[in-house]
Amino acid sequence: MIHQYKMNGYNIVLDIYSASVHVTDDLAYDAIKLLDEGKSEDEARALLKTMHPLASEEDIDDTFSDIRELKDNGKLFTEDVYEKAAGYLKKQTTVVKALCLLVAHTCNLNCSYCFASQGKFKGDEGLMSFETAKRAIDFLVENSGKRRNLEVDFFGGEPLVNFEVCKKTVEYARSIEKQHNKNFRFTLTTNGVNVTDEVIEWANKECYNVVLSLDGRKEVNDRFRVNLAGKGSYDRIVPNFQKFVKARGDKNYYMRGTFSHFNTDFTNDIFHMADDLGFTELSMEPVVTDPSSPSALTEEDLPVLYEQYELLAKDMIRREKDGKPITFYHYMIDLEHGPCIYKRVSGCGSGTEYMAVTAWGDLYPCHQFVNDPEYKLGNVFDGVDRQDLVSVFKECNVYSRPECRKCWARMYCAGGCSANALHATGDIKGVYEYGCKLFRKRMECALMLKIAEAEMMQEQKNGEETESV
């Protein structure tokens, strides 16, 4: 299975199962397309002579010779050898490696598009006690087997509303690391309202990553990200974030924004955060909400969003050439080293390797399932009592969704988000097609960006070699 497309002057061919990416001339591009459509080599040759009248017999011979060589080397027209392994690999998962601690079922902002119902997750307000958080850490250790690296996210609601418990939880985890041969990596996600010097110092010492929520331009951010009195948060949080990032140095962070029907020109929000505010690690996520909501993205928005993703990728190339690069979360792919085939076919670890813990210690497959009684797995005190549900999540992989079988991007999304699928189709093995459309476009842009980066590196190398001569 292959995928071909043209972008930014490149003819790009992706071999799905080997993950090989090729940049071709027009002749090879069309030859591969004809072969992929089921034409024999002789039929393709005849058609190519019509399509490319200036191409010589030697050109066509060389093209098919190159294609045969790539095929023989397992880099083009490779077969799918992963289907049988997909279910098997995930079913072997017996450890929990990450928890999302919902330390606060409340928030000091009142964002109308919030999937978590302004932090209450369609339930009661509440704060996690240290006793519950401590037990969650013990639960993770007890269920992590021999795995050393464990991840814990402080989430909400707004976790800094319960900052003291966050601090004590980290302190406790650090105190038992050596004893159990574990290494905890903490992440903090915050809206920035309660960021103080103490928070910054603590997070920069203890948190492997921080996620800072900002939707971009003031008018965009303040449309939805308002406090309980309806006042926008931009003026309050931006100085906090700038101070936070400056103090963080080279440690991981990223700005996480949400775009909706009201700001389909989201690149302007990214450029604002980069150029006006000085942030270089960026993410903009499409809103996922009830289709009847005014903020919901529509089919009519798609052409604009596709254009925006391409515009962003091309601008990132320009910035790289200018020596002022930015990172966009959805364009971060490693063509040489990952992700491993386990992740490619098995997908998200929700409900198996990853679970969310409510303020009261209840366990759910992830934060987007919280307070749905059908998806409660158990609690950190008594453990998981819905092994039948865990088994269902183990069956969620790229091959368990019929719609994915014809999708060229399935080895990158690994089947997508089960929660989004549930909310869109009523089935965790369903497909949120709108999200798929955006994902496929992002992947095309990300691959093109990698090609451009490789080209720039080669040009730089050639320049250095010329100078040395």
C-alpha positions as CSV (number, residue, x, y, z in Angstrom):
1,M,0.0,0.0,0.0
2,I,1.3,3.4,-0.9
3,H,0.2,7.0,-0.7
4,Q,1.2,9.7,-3.2
5,Y,0.6,13.4,-3.1
6,K,2.2,16.7,-4.3
7,M,3.0,19.5,-2.0
8,N,5.4,22.5,-2.0
9,G,7.0,21.4,-5.3
10,Y,7.7,17.8,-4.1
11,N,6.3,14.6,-5.6
12,I,6.0,12.5,-2.4
13,V,5.5,8.7,-2.3
14,L,5.0,7.0,1.1
15,D,5.3,3.2,1.3
16,I,2.9,2.5,4.2
17,Y,4.3,-0.7,5.7
18,S,8.0,0.1,5.4
19,A,7.4,3.8,6.3
20,S,9.8,4.7,3.6
21,V,9.4,8.2,2.1
22,H,10.5,8.9,-1.5
23,V,10.7,12.1,-3.4
24,T,10.5,11.4,-7.2
25,D,10.5,13.1,-10.5
26,D,7.2,13.3,-12.5
27,L,8.0,10.2,-14.6
28,A,8.6,8.0,-11.6
29,Y,5.7,9.5,-9.7
30,D,3.3,8.5,-12.5
31,A,4.9,5.1,-13.0
32,I,4.4,4.2,-9.4
33,K,0.8,5.5,-9.6
34,L,0.1,3.3,-12.6
35,L,1.6,0.2,-10.9
36,D,-0.4,0.9,-7.8
37,E,-3.5,1.0,-9.8
38,G,-2.9,-2.5,-11.0
39,K,-1.3,-1.9,-14.4
40,S,1.3,-4.3,-15.5
41,E,4.8,-2.9,-16.3
42,D,4.1,-3.2,-20.0
43,E,0.8,-1.4,-19.7
44,A,2.4,1.3,-17.6
45,R,5.2,1.7,-20.1
46,A,2.8,2.3,-22.9
47,L,0.8,4.9,-20.9
48,L,4.0,6.7,-19.8
49,K,5.0,7.2,-23.4
50,T,1.8,9.1,-23.9
51,M,1.9,11.0,-20.6
52,H,5.6,11.9,-21.0
53,P,6.3,12.2,-24.7
54,L,9.8,13.7,-24.1
55,A,10.9,10.8,-22.0
56,S,13.3,8.4,-23.8
57,E,13.2,4.6,-23.6
58,E,16.3,4.8,-21.5
59,D,14.5,7.2,-19.0
60,I,11.6,4.8,-18.7
61,D,13.9,1.7,-18.4
62,D,15.9,3.5,-15.6
63,T,12.6,4.4,-13.8
64,F,11.3,0.9,-13.7
65,S,14.8,-0.4,-12.7
66,D,14.8,2.0,-9.7
67,I,11.3,0.9,-8.8
68,R,12.2,-2.8,-8.9
69,E,15.3,-2.1,-6.8
70,L,13.2,-0.3,-4.1
71,K,10.7,-3.1,-4.1
72,D,13.5,-5.7,-3.8
73,N,14.9,-3.8,-0.9
74,G,11.6,-3.6,1.0
75,K,11.0,0.1,0.5
76,L,8.2,0.1,-2.0
77,F,5.0,-1.9,-2.5
78,T,5.8,-3.8,0.7
79,E,3.2,-6.2,2.2
80,D,1.4,-5.9,5.5
81,V,3.0,-8.3,7.9
82,Y,1.6,-6.6,11.1
83,E,-2.1,-7.5,11.3
84,K,-1.6,-10.8,13.1
85,A,0.7,-9.1,15.6
86,A,-1.7,-6.2,16.4
87,G,-4.1,-7.9,18.7
88,Y,-1.4,-10.2,20.1
89,L,0.9,-7.4,21.2
90,K,-1.6,-5.4,23.0
91,K,-3.2,-8.4,24.7
92,Q,0.2,-9.1,26.2
93,T,0.1,-5.8,28.0
94,T,-0.1,-6.4,31.8
95,V,1.4,-3.3,33.2
96,V,0.2,0.2,33.9
97,K,2.8,2.7,33.0
98,A,1.0,6.1,33.3
99,L,-1.7,7.8,35.4
100,C,-3.5,11.0,34.8
101,L,-4.3,12.4,38.3
102,L,-7.4,14.7,38.2
103,V,-6.3,16.4,41.4
104,A,-9.0,19.1,41.0
105,H,-12.5,18.6,39.7
106,T,-12.9,22.3,39.6
107,C,-11.4,25.2,37.7
108,N,-10.8,28.9,38.0
109,L,-11.7,29.5,34.4
110,N,-15.1,28.9,32.8
111,C,-14.3,27.9,29.2
112,S,-17.5,27.0,27.3
113,Y,-15.9,24.5,25.0
114,C,-14.3,22.5,27.8
115,F,-14.8,18.8,27.3
116,A,-14.6,18.4,31.1
117,S,-17.6,20.6,31.8
118,Q,-15.5,23.4,33.3
119,G,-13.4,20.9,35.3
120,K,-16.3,19.0,37.0
121,F,-16.5,16.2,34.4
122,K,-20.3,16.4,34.5
123,G,-20.2,15.5,38.2
124,D,-19.4,17.1,41.5
125,E,-16.7,19.5,42.3
126,G,-13.9,18.3,44.5
127,L,-10.2,18.2,45.3
128,M,-8.1,15.1,45.5
129,S,-6.7,14.4,49.0
130,F,-3.1,13.6,49.5
131,E,-4.1,10.2,50.8
132,T,-5.8,9.4,47.5
133,A,-2.9,10.7,45.5
134,K,-0.5,8.7,47.6
135,R,-2.5,5.6,47.0
136,A,-2.6,6.3,43.3
137,I,1.2,6.4,43.2
138,D,1.3,3.1,45.1
139,F,-1.2,1.6,42.7
140,L,1.0,2.6,39.8
141,V,4.1,1.1,41.4
142,E,2.2,-2.1,42.2
143,N,0.8,-2.5,38.7
144,S,3.9,-1.5,36.7
145,G,5.8,-4.7,36.8
146,K,9.4,-4.4,36.0
147,R,8.9,-1.2,34.0
148,R,11.2,1.5,35.4
149,N,10.0,4.8,33.8
150,L,6.5,5.8,35.0
151,E,4.5,8.9,34.0
152,V,2.1,10.9,36.1
153,D,0.1,13.9,34.8
154,F,-1.3,16.5,37.0
155,F,-4.6,17.4,35.3
156,G,-8.0,18.8,36.0
157,G,-9.9,21.0,36.1
158,E,-7.0,23.2,37.0
159,P,-4.4,21.2,39.0
160,L,-2.8,24.3,40.6
161,V,-6.1,24.9,42.5
162,N,-4.7,21.9,44.5
163,F,-1.0,22.7,44.3
164,E,-0.1,21.5,47.8
165,V,-1.3,18.0,46.9
166,C,0.7,18.1,43.7
167,K,3.9,19.0,45.7
168,K,3.3,16.3,48.4
169,T,2.6,13.7,45.7
170,V,5.9,14.3,44.0
171,E,7.7,14.3,47.3
172,Y,6.2,11.0,48.1
173,A,7.0,9.5,44.7
174,R,10.6,10.6,44.9
175,S,10.9,9.0,48.4
176,I,10.1,5.6,47.0
177,E,11.8,5.6,43.6
178,K,15.0,3.9,44.6
179,Q,13.3,1.4,46.8
180,H,11.2,0.1,43.9
181,N,13.7,0.9,41.1
182,K,11.3,3.4,39.5
183,N,11.8,6.7,37.8
184,F,8.8,9.1,37.9
185,R,8.3,11.6,35.1
186,F,5.7,14.3,36.0
187,T,3.8,16.6,33.7
188,L,1.8,19.6,34.7
189,T,-1.1,21.0,32.6
190,T,-2.2,24.5,33.6
191,N,-4.3,27.4,32.5
192,G,-1.7,29.8,34.0
193,V,-4.0,31.7,36.4
194,N,-2.3,30.4,39.6
195,V,1.2,30.3,38.3
196,T,3.5,31.9,40.8
197,D,7.3,32.0,41.4
198,E,6.9,29.0,43.7
199,V,5.0,27.0,41.0
200,I,7.7,27.9,38.4
201,E,10.5,26.8,40.7
202,W,8.8,23.6,41.6
203,A,7.8,22.6,38.1
204,N,11.2,23.4,36.6
205,K,12.7,21.1,39.2
206,E,10.2,18.3,39.2
207,C,8.2,18.2,36.0
208,Y,9.6,16.5,32.9
209,N,7.1,18.6,30.8
210,V,4.6,21.4,31.3
211,V,1.6,22.1,29.1
212,L,0.5,25.7,29.1
213,S,-3.0,26.5,27.8
214,L,-3.3,29.6,25.6
215,D,-5.4,29.9,22.4
216,G,-3.3,32.5,20.7
217,R,-4.4,36.1,20.0
218,K,-6.1,38.0,22.8
219,E,-9.4,38.2,21.0
220,V,-9.4,34.5,20.2
221,N,-8.2,33.4,23.7
222,D,-10.7,35.6,25.5
223,R,-13.7,34.4,23.4
224,F,-13.8,31.2,25.4
225,R,-11.0,31.2,28.1
226,V,-12.8,33.4,30.6
227,N,-13.0,33.5,34.4
228,L,-16.2,32.9,36.4
229,A,-17.1,36.5,35.9
230,G,-16.8,36.2,32.2
231,K,-13.6,38.3,31.9
232,G,-10.9,37.1,29.5
233,S,-7.7,35.5,30.9
234,Y,-5.2,36.6,28.3
235,D,-3.8,39.6,30.1
236,R,-3.4,37.7,33.3
237,I,-1.9,34.5,32.0
238,V,0.5,35.6,29.2
239,P,3.0,37.3,31.6
240,N,2.9,34.2,33.8
241,F,3.6,32.0,30.9
242,Q,6.4,34.2,29.5
243,K,8.1,34.2,32.9
244,F,7.6,30.4,33.3
245,V,9.1,29.6,29.9
246,K,12.0,32.0,30.4
247,A,12.9,30.3,33.7
248,R,12.4,26.8,32.2
249,G,15.4,27.1,29.9
250,D,15.8,24.1,27.7
251,K,13.4,21.9,29.6
252,N,10.3,20.5,27.8
253,Y,7.2,22.6,27.5
254,Y,4.6,23.4,24.9
255,M,1.8,25.9,24.5
256,R,-1.4,24.2,23.9
257,G,-4.2,26.1,22.1
258,T,-7.6,25.1,20.7
259,F,-9.0,26.3,17.4
260,S,-12.7,26.3,16.7
261,H,-15.1,27.5,14.0
262,F,-14.3,31.1,15.1
263,N,-10.6,30.9,14.4
264,T,-10.1,28.6,11.4
265,D,-7.2,31.0,10.6
266,F,-5.3,29.4,13.5
267,T,-1.9,29.9,12.0
268,N,-2.3,33.6,13.0
269,D,-2.6,32.4,16.6
270,I,0.5,30.3,16.3
271,F,2.5,33.1,14.7
272,H,1.3,35.5,17.4
273,M,2.5,33.1,20.1
274,A,5.9,32.7,18.3
275,D,6.6,36.2,17.0
276,D,4.8,38.4,19.5
277,L,5.1,36.4,22.7
278,G,8.3,34.4,22.1
279,F,7.1,30.9,22.5
280,T,8.7,28.3,20.2
281,E,7.1,25.0,21.3
282,L,3.5,25.1,20.0
283,S,0.4,23.0,19.6
284,M,-3.1,23.9,18.3
285,E,-5.8,21.3,18.7
286,P,-9.1,21.2,16.8
287,V,-12.0,21.6,19.2
288,V,-14.0,18.4,19.8
289,T,-17.5,19.4,20.9
290,D,-21.2,18.8,20.2
291,P,-21.8,19.4,16.4
292,S,-24.7,21.7,17.4
293,S,-22.3,24.0,19.3
294,P,-21.5,27.3,17.5
295,S,-17.8,26.6,18.1
296,A,-18.0,23.2,16.4
297,L,-15.9,22.8,13.2
298,T,-17.9,22.2,10.0
299,E,-17.3,20.4,6.7
300,E,-17.2,23.9,5.1
301,D,-14.2,24.7,7.4
302,L,-12.1,21.9,6.1
303,P,-10.6,23.5,2.9
304,V,-9.5,26.5,5.1
305,L,-8.0,24.2,7.7
306,Y,-6.1,22.2,5.1
307,E,-4.7,25.5,3.7
308,Q,-3.7,26.6,7.2
309,Y,-1.8,23.4,7.9
310,E,0.2,23.8,4.6
311,L,0.8,27.5,5.3
312,L,2.2,26.6,8.7
313,A,4.5,23.9,7.3
314,K,5.9,26.2,4.6
315,D,6.4,29.0,7.1
316,M,8.3,26.6,9.4
317,I,10.7,25.8,6.5
318,R,11.3,29.6,6.2
319,R,11.9,29.9,9.9
320,E,14.4,27.0,9.8
321,K,16.3,28.7,7.0
322,D,16.3,32.0,8.9
323,G,17.7,30.2,12.0
324,K,14.6,30.9,14.1
325,P,12.8,27.5,14.1
326,I,9.6,26.7,15.9
327,T,8.2,23.3,16.9
328,F,4.6,22.3,16.1
329,Y,3.5,19.3,18.1
330,H,1.6,17.6,15.3
331,Y,4.5,17.8,12.9
332,M,6.9,16.0,15.3
333,I,7.6,12.6,13.6
334,D,10.8,10.5,13.7
335,L,11.3,8.8,10.3
336,E,14.5,7.0,11.4
337,H,13.8,5.7,14.9
338,G,10.1,5.6,15.8
339,P,7.5,5.1,16.9
340,C,8.1,1.3,17.3
341,I,5.8,-1.1,15.5
342,Y,4.1,-1.9,18.8
343,K,2.8,1.7,19.0
344,R,2.1,1.8,15.3
345,V,-0.4,-1.1,15.4
346,S,-1.5,-1.1,19.0
347,G,-2.4,2.6,19.4
348,C,-3.4,4.4,22.5
349,G,-2.8,2.7,25.8
350,S,-6.0,4.0,27.4
351,G,-7.7,1.5,29.7
352,T,-4.6,-0.7,29.6
353,E,-1.3,1.0,30.1
354,Y,-2.8,4.4,30.9
355,M,-5.6,5.3,33.3
356,A,-7.2,8.4,34.8
357,V,-7.7,8.8,38.5
358,T,-10.6,11.0,39.8
359,A,-10.3,13.1,42.9
360,W,-12.0,10.3,44.8
361,G,-9.7,7.6,43.5
362,D,-11.9,6.1,40.8
363,L,-10.2,4.7,37.7
364,Y,-11.3,5.3,34.1
365,P,-9.6,4.5,30.8
366,C,-8.6,8.2,30.3
367,H,-9.7,11.6,31.4
368,Q,-12.3,11.8,28.6
369,F,-14.3,8.8,30.0
370,V,-14.5,10.2,33.6
371,N,-18.0,9.9,35.2
372,D,-19.3,7.7,32.5
373,P,-20.5,4.7,34.6
374,E,-20.1,2.3,31.8
375,Y,-16.4,2.9,31.7
376,K,-15.5,2.9,35.4
377,L,-12.6,0.4,35.8
378,G,-12.4,0.3,39.6
379,N,-10.5,2.4,42.0
380,V,-6.9,2.8,43.3
381,F,-7.8,1.3,46.7
382,D,-9.3,-2.0,45.5
383,G,-7.8,-2.2,42.1
384,V,-9.3,-2.8,38.7
385,D,-12.5,-4.9,38.9
386,R,-13.5,-4.6,35.2
387,Q,-11.1,-6.8,33.5
388,D,-13.7,-7.4,30.9
389,L,-13.5,-3.7,30.0
390,V,-9.7,-3.8,30.0
391,S,-10.0,-6.6,27.6
392,V,-12.2,-4.6,25.3
393,F,-9.6,-1.7,25.3
394,K,-6.9,-4.3,24.5
395,E,-8.8,-5.1,21.4
396,C,-8.7,-1.5,20.2
397,N,-6.0,-1.2,17.5
398,V,-5.6,-0.1,14.0
399,Y,-7.0,-3.3,12.6
400,S,-10.1,-3.5,14.9
401,R,-11.7,-0.5,13.0
402,P,-12.9,-1.5,9.5
403,E,-12.8,2.1,8.3
404,C,-9.0,2.2,9.0
405,R,-8.1,-0.6,6.6
406,K,-8.1,1.6,3.6
407,C,-6.5,4.6,5.3
408,W,-2.9,5.3,4.3
409,A,-2.2,7.1,7.6
410,R,-3.2,4.3,9.9
411,M,0.3,3.4,10.9
412,Y,0.8,6.9,12.2
413,C,-2.5,7.4,14.1
414,A,-2.7,3.7,15.1
415,G,-6.5,3.8,15.1
416,G,-7.1,7.2,16.7
417,C,-8.7,8.2,19.9
418,S,-11.2,5.8,21.5
419,A,-12.9,8.6,23.4
420,N,-13.4,10.7,20.3
421,A,-14.7,7.6,18.6
422,L,-17.2,6.9,21.4
423,H,-18.5,10.5,21.4
424,A,-18.8,10.6,17.6
425,T,-20.2,7.1,16.9
426,G,-21.2,5.6,20.3
427,D,-18.6,2.9,20.0
428,I,-14.9,3.0,21.2
429,K,-14.0,1.0,18.1
430,G,-15.7,3.6,15.8
431,V,-14.0,6.3,13.9
432,Y,-14.2,10.1,14.3
433,E,-14.0,10.8,10.6
434,Y,-13.6,14.6,10.9
435,G,-10.6,14.2,13.1
436,C,-9.2,11.6,10.6
437,K,-9.4,14.1,7.8
438,L,-7.4,16.7,9.8
439,F,-4.9,14.0,10.9
440,R,-4.2,12.9,7.4
441,K,-3.6,16.5,6.3
442,R,-1.2,17.1,9.2
443,M,0.7,13.9,8.3
444,E,1.1,15.0,4.7
445,C,2.5,18.4,5.9
446,A,4.7,16.7,8.5
447,L,6.3,14.4,5.9
448,M,6.8,17.3,3.5
449,L,8.5,19.2,6.3
450,K,10.9,16.3,7.0
451,I,11.8,16.2,3.3
452,A,12.5,19.9,3.3
453,E,14.6,19.6,6.4
454,A,16.6,16.8,4.9
455,E,17.2,18.9,1.8
456,M,18.4,21.8,3.8
457,M,20.8,19.6,5.7
458,Q,22.2,18.2,2.5
459,E,22.6,21.7,1.1
460,Q,24.4,22.8,4.2
461,K,26.7,19.7,4.0
462,N,27.4,20.4,0.4
463,G,28.3,24.0,1.2
464,E,30.6,22.9,4.0
465,E,32.4,20.4,1.7
466,T,32.8,23.1,-1.0
467,E,34.3,25.5,1.5
468,S,36.7,22.9,2.7
469,V,37.9,22.3,-0.9
